[in-house]
Amino acid sequence: MTAKPVGPITVAISIEHQTLKLYDQNGLFAESPVSTGMRGHSTPMGVFSIIQKNKYHRSNIYSGAPMPYMQRITWSGVALHESSSVPNYPASHGCVRLPAAFAKKLFSMTERGAHVIITDQAVEPQWLDHAT
């Protein structure tokens, strides 16, 4: 992931596959493993927007736990953020954990308002032809 995405971006997260795929106007731009919420602390599914970004965030829910490169998607505390533990299964308290290098790069590519889609299955944008 060396270049910047072109045009608007969409972040698509699959809970079943524990993956994040970043799409730009040309299609799939980057992907990464993630760790979503474990049983009893599920990550919500739906279409969200990045509503806040903070490079050096600390949790106000979990004893000040560091959450670098935090990108909040709900005001109830769900965010995408860096973690030192991104196993190949759900292990968070509802957030979407990202590997350190990817979290930093994703943070630099997004702006507030970017769309984040979280689903059980994987999704991808479908290109539409418009009659002129």
N, C-alpha and C positions, 0 to 999 in steps of 0.2 A: 504494500500500500504506500506508494511514493507520491502519486499525483493527488490532486484534489478532485472530488466528484464534480460533475458538470450539471448545472441546473438544480432544481429542487431534489431533495433526497427523501427517501422513505426507509425507515428502520423496521425490519420485520423479524419478530422473535417467535420461534417455535418452542413451546414448552416440551412437547414430546421429544423433539430432536435435540433440545438444549443447544440451539444455535441462534445466532443473530446474523442476518444478511442485510447489507446496506446496498440500496439501489439508488442510482442516479438516472439521468435522462437517457443514458446509453444501456441500462440494464444492471446486472449484478456488478457491483463495484468492489465489495469486500465482504468477508465473512469471518466469524469467530465463534468458538465455543462460549457458552454462558452457563451460569448456574442460577436457576430460578427458585421460587419459594418451595420449601418442603411441606409435607403434610401438616396441616394445622396452621400454616403461614403461607398460603398459596399466593402466587403472583396473579393479580387480576388480569383477565383477558379483555380485549377491546381495542379501540382506536384512541390513542392519546396524543398529546402534543408535549414537547419539552417546554415546561413552564418556568424552570429556574435552572441555572447552572452555577456551580461553585467548585473551583479547582481544589480547595482545601477544606471541604466540608467535614464536620463531625456530627454523628447522630445525636439528635436530641431525644431519641427514644431508647437507644441501646448504650447507655453509659458512656456517651461521648466517643463511640467507636469511630475510627477514621474511615472516611468514605471519599477518597480522592477522586477527582474528576467526576463529581456527582452531577447527574442530569435528572432533575425531578420530573416525574410525569403525573403524580397526584399530590394534592395538598395533604393527604393522609400519611405521606411518608414513603411512597414507592418511588424508586429511582433506579437509574442505571449508574453503576459506579465501579471503580477499580476494586479488586479483591486479590489477596494472596492465595485464596482458595477457590478454584473454579473446577470442581470435579465434574465428571461426566454424568451428573444426576442433580436433581433439585436439592439444594442444601441451604438456601438463604431464608431469611425471615420475611420474604415477600419481594425484596428488591431483585434486580437483575445484576448479578455479579459478572464482571468482565476481567479478562487477563490485563495486567498492568500496561503493557505496550499498546494493546488495542484500545483500552479505555482512554489513554492519552491522545491517541490519534483520532478516535471518534469524537472526543471533546473538541478538538480543533476544527473538525469538519461540520459540526452542527451549530445551529442557531436556535434561539427560543422560537417555538412555533413549529419546529420540524416534527413530522408525523412519526409515531411509533405504534406499530401494530403488534399486539401480543395475542397469539392464538395457540390452540392445542396443536394443530397440524401446521405444517409449513405452508406459507402463502407466497405468491410472487405477483408483481404487477402484471397486468395483461395490457398489451398495446392495442389501441383502437385506431382504425382507419376512419377518417372523417370524409364524407363526400363533400366535394367543393362545388 
